[in-house]
């Protein structure tokens, strides 16, 4: 019998155990309400899932990502040279 799947109460892609490590809410897929899931912040964009504006520029992380900007600082998310 395979081991049981880890719990992901809010179904955001982070296990409840990972949520405890990040300090995020196991019952809310977007703890900081910036429109990025806790998983996307922690594992994809490497932003702070507990801070809606990781770089402090007054734009929510989710808005920056949707517009193609880096939510961790100045510049675009992807710059092709």
Backbone torsions as a table, in degrees:
resi	resn	phi	psi	omega
1	UNK	NA	126.6	-179.5
2	UNK	-69.3	155.8	178.1
3	UNK	-65.2	153.0	-179.6
4	UNK	-66.3	150.0	176.5
5	UNK	-64.7	141.0	175.7
6	UNK	-62.7	147.5	179.3
7	UNK	-70.1	138.4	172.5
8	UNK	-136.8	77.0	-171.9
9	UNK	-52.7	-44.3	-176.8
10	UNK	-93.3	1.3	175.7
11	UNK	57.0	40.4	179.9
12	UNK	-98.9	-1.7	179.9
13	UNK	100.0	-8.3	171.8
14	UNK	-103.7	135.2	175.7
15	UNK	-69.2	161.0	177.8
16	UNK	-59.2	-34.4	178.2
17	UNK	-65.0	-42.9	177.2
18	UNK	-64.8	-39.2	178.7
19	UNK	-60.3	-38.6	177.8
20	UNK	-63.3	-39.2	178.6
21	UNK	-64.9	-39.7	-179.4
22	UNK	-83.8	-12.8	-178.1
23	UNK	76.3	23.5	-179.1
24	UNK	-94.8	169.0	-174.9
25	UNK	-86.7	119.3	-179.2
26	UNK	-68.2	-12.1	-179.4
27	UNK	-104.8	7.0	-177.4
28	UNK	-139.5	115.4	-177.2
29	UNK	-66.1	-19.6	179.9
30	UNK	-131.7	80.5	-173.1
31	UNK	-53.4	-42.0	-176.3
32	UNK	-95.6	4.1	175.1
33	UNK	56.9	43.4	177.6
34	UNK	-106.4	9.0	179.5
35	UNK	77.6	5.9	169.9
36	UNK	-105.4	136.8	178.0
37	UNK	-67.7	157.8	178.0
38	UNK	-57.3	-38.4	178.9
39	UNK	-63.6	-47.1	-179.7
40	UNK	-60.8	-39.3	178.9
41	UNK	-67.0	-46.8	-175.1
42	UNK	-73.5	-37.6	-170.5
43	UNK	-111.3	-23.5	-177.4
44	UNK	-101.7	-58.9	-174.3
45	UNK	-91.8	-12.1	179.2
46	UNK	58.1	39.1	176.2
47	UNK	-100.3	177.0	-177.9
48	UNK	-88.1	110.9	-178.6
49	UNK	-69.1	-5.1	177.9
50	UNK	-106.5	3.9	-178.5
51	UNK	-133.9	114.4	-176.1
52	UNK	-64.5	-20.7	-179.1
53	UNK	-130.7	79.2	-173.3
54	UNK	-53.4	-43.1	-176.5
55	UNK	-91.4	-0.5	174.6
56	UNK	68.6	26.8	-177.9
57	UNK	-96.6	10.1	179.9
58	UNK	80.1	0.5	175.2
59	UNK	-105.6	131.2	178.4
60	UNK	-62.1	146.8	-179.5
61	UNK	-53.6	-44.1	-179.1
62	UNK	-63.0	-39.5	178.4
63	UNK	-65.3	-39.7	179.2
64	UNK	-64.8	-44.9	-180.0
65	UNK	-61.2	-46.7	-180.0
66	UNK	-61.1	-31.9	179.8
67	UNK	-87.9	-3.1	177.7
68	UNK	89.1	12.0	-179.9
69	UNK	-99.2	156.1	-179.3
70	UNK	-78.8	117.6	-179.5
71	UNK	-74.3	-2.2	179.2
72	UNK	-101.2	-2.5	-179.6
73	UNK	166.2	-169.0	-176.7
74	UNK	-68.2	153.6	174.4
75	UNK	104.6	177.7	-179.8
76	UNK	-84.4	158.4	175.3
77	UNK	-63.7	-43.1	-177.9
78	UNK	-132.0	116.7	177.8
79	UNK	-114.4	116.9	-180.0
80	UNK	-94.2	127.8	-177.2
81	UNK	-107.3	NA	NA
